[in-house]
Amino acid sequence: MLKGEKQGFTLLEVIIALLILAIGLTSIFSLFGRGTHSLYQSVTDLTLTSYATTIFSEISAKLKDIGDTPQSLYGQKHPSFPPNYTYDLEFVSLDPVNTAVRDAGKNSILVVLTIKWMRGMYSHSEKFQAVMLR
């Protein structure tokens, strides 16, 4: 080594390296927030679909015993759901205009299920629809 050479990094090189590192870490950590939100949304969708399947199965079993179109139900609670979840059921008779298929239409009902829940101070809702045959 020559006597005039310096060893180590200058302060400017250290600051530039820290700036590059900070930019990289910021972009990596921002992905964690997006990933957490996507995970929460997927779990919520899966949970709501499971709840809707449960309710539709129960309605399908009871629908065969009911003669006319059932009355709509609002603000119902299900025993297996968390306490902050309620649901509304609306039944719409499907009466086809064509007389050839009118008899088949009497046996089908559109069931509209709206599941509502509170998360923090905000209320959310999701709507599901199914056509059921008697």
Secondary structure, 3 states (H helix, E strand, C coil): CCCCCCCCCCHHHHHHHHHHHHHHHHHHHHHHHHHHHHHHHHHHHHHHHHHHHHHHHHHHHHHCCCCCCCCCEEEECCCCCCCCEEEEEEEEECCCCCHHHHHHHHCEEEEEEEEEEEECCEEEEEEEEEEEEC
